[in-house]
Amino acid sequence: MQEIQLVNQREYAYHGCLEEESIIGSEYITNLKVFCDLHNSATKDDLKLTVDYVDLRSVVSQEMQKRSKLLESVCLRITNRLFNEFPLILKVKIKICKLNPPINGDVEQVCVSFSKEKS
């Protein structure tokens, strides 16, 4: 099994439980790994036979723009959509981090990670 990764995709979004987070927003970093069998696309050197990372980036961006209270919900939404739209994907690992979260203390980021295999 091979993997395709998106590393440190930055998005500005409005997730969070606090009302001001829906107004002010915050910066997020997403790291995504999708696991697939890429031998066919590698052998034939054909984009149509792989999972295009441009499309992966687009799915992450679109789902990040849908406001959620919890990053857990965003991770699940992205994971489910990837499995639905890309049949080659066998496993997804995703990590979403909120930079400078509004918590009482000096914390650079808070992160939520999901890992799920196709059933």
Secondary structure, DSSP 4 states (H G I P E B T S, - for coil): -EEEEEEEEEEEE--SSSHHHHHH-EEEEEEEEEEE--HHHHHHT-GGGS--HHHHHHHHHHHHTS--S-HHHHHHHHHHHHHHH-TTEEEEEEEEEEES-SSSS--SEEEEEEEEE--
